[in-house]
Structure formats: C-alpha cells, structure tokens
Amino acid sequence: MKLHYRIINDEVEIVRCFGADPALELPEEINGRPVKRMAPYAFSARKDREDEEVLVFTTDEERMFRDEERLLAGEVLESVRLPDTMEEAGRYLFYGCRNLRELHFSDRLKNIGSGAFTGCRSLSALHVRLLDGDRSCVHDILGDLWQRIDVTFYKAGREARLVFPEHYEEAVENTPARILFTQHHGSGNNYRQCFYNKEIDYRKYDSLFYSARAQDDVNVISDLVFARLMFPEELTEEAQKEYEDYVRAHALPVAEHLTDTEDLAALKEFSIRGFWTRESLSGAVQHAAEQGKRSVLSFLMNEKHRLYPERKKKYEL
C-alpha cells in the first residue's frame, strides 16, 4: 500500500491511497504521527485534480505488489477500515464509490464532511467500535443513505446488531385534481430517528417494530428480529416477546428466508427458542431441498428427526 499524505499540526491527513487490495485498512500512524484526517475526495475518482505537494508513505506490501498497484478510489473500493485515531472525514470522501459495501470506524470519528457518501448505493454494513462511550457518527451517516444498512456496535467485548431498513419517497400525481403528493415507502426513515445526542436509543428502536411490520417485507423483518434476539443489547422482555410472537406467526416464511441466506446461526436460534411446528419445519425442509441448500437441509433434517421423530409401524402376525 502507498499513501499520499500531509502533516498538519503534527498530525497526518491522508490524501490518496494506492494498492492492490479493494479491502483497504489504514494505519494508525505514519512515521510516529497519528493519522487523524481524511482529505476531501480522498476515495473519490471524481476529484478535479491530484494534489502535488504531498508526502509518500510506502509499506513493504506495496513493494511486493507494485505491478498491481492502482488508485484505491471510486468503483475499485469494496471495504474500508479507518483506524481508531481517525477523527475527521473530508467532504465528498466516498463520492461515487458505487461498490463500497462495508465501512469500519470508531466513535472517535466525530466530523464527516458534506456529501461524503454521495453515490454509495452498495454500502450495506457499518462496523462501529465504541471506545469512549456510546456516541458515534452513525446517525449522520444513516441520514445520507436511503438503502438498508446493517450496523454492528462493538463495546467491551459485546455486540449489538441493528437493521435499519431502506426508505424512499415517491411523487404520485392525482391527475384529476392536478396535485402531486409524496408517498413514503419503507420504515427506514422512522428507524433513523432512534438516536439522541448521537447515541442509539434501543427502546425507541424496538418500539418502532409496528412500523417495520406494516411497511417492510418478511426478509428484512426476519433479519431485524434475529439481530435483536441474538444480540439483545438493552432488549426488554416486552420487546423480546413481540419479536418472538412475530416469528411464531410467520414461522415458515421466516425460515425460508433464513434458508435462502444460509443463516445457520439464526436457524439454530430458531430451534433454541422453540419456534418450530411440524408444518413449518416440514415446509422449511422442502424449501431447502428445492433450493439446493445442502448444509441447511442437513441441519433441518436433523431437527425434524429430533423434534418430530417418525414412529415405526408395528406389524402383528
């Protein structure tokens, strides 16, 4: 990896990144100075002109793959891990990064410039290390994105996983009245309001489940439910029951989704919580067989034999 950077107040600002791996991990320091900032347009391929007055930092890895080196910007990037020292992201940082799927950062990233995520239509996962408390810039990032985003918070050896569904607006014309009105789709906008002073409010998040049930499909709801059940940070008994009741009422479509995504961990949780009925388990087995999901099928067959063993017929002479 090769980095172009500047030194500002004895701290490092990254200007450009070069390398062979589309999954980029930035260092915490360069030549003893902490990496604190990303310059505007640092990961964008739409920068007007390249900076000339920069310093260059090269790793041993870059020397090995020099022939494969390329600018890590725009559609090239797939994943970025920012160091715990990073505090500021410049404007239009990821502008046009259409294939960026994952972003890793810590709660020390406080300031994000305008338009930082313009065009990041594939971004679907945020991994946030909470080192100094519960505040983070997640709310700011979610506010710039309409698509579904899965957020994982890591704090003191624990994880909390939250699904923020997609949302979008549609202008619909009432032709006879010549009036345009806006229709809102998806519960994502409601869920994006579950922050107070940059901290996630888990109780408010769980209280919005009615909105997800009304506006989102069973696939999104299934992931949302099992994220909360399997990583129950501040999950109340009331909210837990509501999630569990949903799964019991929609056991087969939920199981089919978990089969399609081959989410064995969630299917095991499905069994642990006693969600199966004979009918839903038989339907899930059939679905797994039809979709060719062999590992899931093996698990489901074992569960079927365990929970609903077939009685051997007795024959009298």
Secondary structure, 3 states (H helix, E strand, C coil): CEEEEEEECCEEEEEEEEECCCEEECCCEECCEEEEEECCCCCCCCCCCCCCCCEEEECHHHHHCHHHCEECCHHHCCEEECCCCCCEECCCCCCCCCCCCEEEEECCCCEECCCCCCCCCCCCEEEEECCCCCECCHHHHHHCCCCCEEEEEEECCEEEEEEECCCEEEEEEECCCCEEEEEEECCHHHHCCCEECCEECHHHHHHCHHHHHHHCCHHHHHHHHHHHHHCCCCCCHHHHHHHHHHHHHCHHHHHHHHHHCCCHHHHHHHHHCCCCCHHHHHHHHHHHHHHCCHHHHHHHHHHHHHHCCCCCCCCCC
